[in-house]
């Protein structure tokens, strides 16, 4: 594999890992919320962490889409 392919593969692997970790945190938030008031600290802590994961995935995803669109416009 060439250098570009390895770099792209690493980026998508990183995005997949953060996406999976965020999904796990969101599931944990919902399970803590089902406990009622006793689960409130877990909802706050894990919800905060999941929020960072969602923000990261969103920014990376839109950044890649913007770069892809820009490269298509430049290649015309």
MODELLER restraints for C-alpha pairs under 7 A, 6 or more apart:
rsr = mdl.restraints
at = mdl.atoms
rsr.add(forms.Gaussian(group=physical.xy_distance, feature=features.Distance(at['CA:15:A'], at['CA:57:A']), mean=6.65, stdev=0.5))
rsr.add(forms.Gaussian(group=physical.xy_distance, feature=features.Distance(at['CA:18:A'], at['CA:53:A']), mean=6.50, stdev=0.5))
rsr.add(forms.Gaussian(group=physical.xy_distance, feature=features.Distance(at['CA:19:A'], at['CA:57:A']), mean=6.58, stdev=0.5))
rsr.add(forms.Gaussian(group=physical.xy_distance, feature=features.Distance(at['CA:22:A'], at['CA:50:A']), mean=5.28, stdev=0.5))
rsr.add(forms.Gaussian(group=physical.xy_distance, feature=features.Distance(at['CA:22:A'], at['CA:53:A']), mean=5.32, stdev=0.5))
rsr.add(forms.Gaussian(group=physical.xy_distance, feature=features.Distance(at['CA:22:A'], at['CA:54:A']), mean=6.66, stdev=0.5))
rsr.add(forms.Gaussian(group=physical.xy_distance, feature=features.Distance(at['CA:25:A'], at['CA:46:A']), mean=5.99, stdev=0.5))
rsr.add(forms.Gaussian(group=physical.xy_distance, feature=features.Distance(at['CA:25:A'], at['CA:50:A']), mean=5.55, stdev=0.5))
rsr.add(forms.Gaussian(group=physical.xy_distance, feature=features.Distance(at['CA:26:A'], at['CA:47:A']), mean=6.87, stdev=0.5))
rsr.add(forms.Gaussian(group=physical.xy_distance, feature=features.Distance(at['CA:26:A'], at['CA:50:A']), mean=6.05, stdev=0.5))
rsr.add(forms.Gaussian(group=physical.xy_distance, feature=features.Distance(at['CA:29:A'], at['CA:42:A']), mean=6.75, stdev=0.5))
rsr.add(forms.Gaussian(group=physical.xy_distance, feature=features.Distance(at['CA:29:A'], at['CA:43:A']), mean=4.96, stdev=0.5))
rsr.add(forms.Gaussian(group=physical.xy_distance, feature=features.Distance(at['CA:29:A'], at['CA:46:A']), mean=5.87, stdev=0.5))
rsr.add(forms.Gaussian(group=physical.xy_distance, feature=features.Distance(at['CA:29:A'], at['CA:47:A']), mean=5.94, stdev=0.5))
rsr.add(forms.Gaussian(group=physical.xy_distance, feature=features.Distance(at['CA:32:A'], at['CA:39:A']), mean=4.64, stdev=0.5))
rsr.add(forms.Gaussian(group=physical.xy_distance, feature=features.Distance(at['CA:32:A'], at['CA:42:A']), mean=5.91, stdev=0.5))
rsr.add(forms.Gaussian(group=physical.xy_distance, feature=features.Distance(at['CA:32:A'], at['CA:43:A']), mean=5.83, stdev=0.5))
rsr.add(forms.Gaussian(group=physical.xy_distance, feature=features.Distance(at['CA:33:A'], at['CA:39:A']), mean=5.62, stdev=0.5))
rsr.add(forms.Gaussian(group=physical.xy_distance, feature=features.Distance(at['CA:33:A'], at['CA:40:A']), mean=6.68, stdev=0.5))
rsr.add(forms.Gaussian(group=physical.xy_distance, feature=features.Distance(at['CA:33:A'], at['CA:43:A']), mean=6.13, stdev=0.5))
